[in-house]
Amino acid sequence: MVDSTRLLTPLEEDALAITKAAIDMSMAKEERNEASMVTALDRNLKLWVGIRTLVKRSDSQFPMETRNNLLRLSDFVAQKTFELGRDLNFDTVEALINTNLQIAEGLLESLEKIEK
């Protein structure tokens, strides 16, 4: 049975936010709704700017390899988002959706390792 009163850990909150951004982009893609896509892409970009800011902090607890990977991914997300801003191609959004889902999964896997 799941404890519905338990608060999410920071890693779980991050994974949830990244997953929610992926879902928002996926729904906009499915609906072919340009306004929803622009909103979803903007939220996703802000989320990745936040991730970039956190991993660049001197007190970041991420290992250096993870930090470097997240920084590269944030650059990728920004580049793809700006490309989509010039030419909204719903199929190109799939790369951003997959990136988010893989990172969310990685965060949850790292949480499992910490808890063991």
CORKA-V911483 format. One record per run of one state. SS is the DSSP state (A for helix, B for strand, O for the rest). FROM is the first residue (numbers start at 1). LEN is the number of residues. Records with the same first field share a line. If there is no record, write none. Layout:
SS: FROM-LEN  FROM-LEN
This chain:
O: 1-9  32-2  57-7  87-6  116-1
A: 10-22  34-23  64-23  93-23
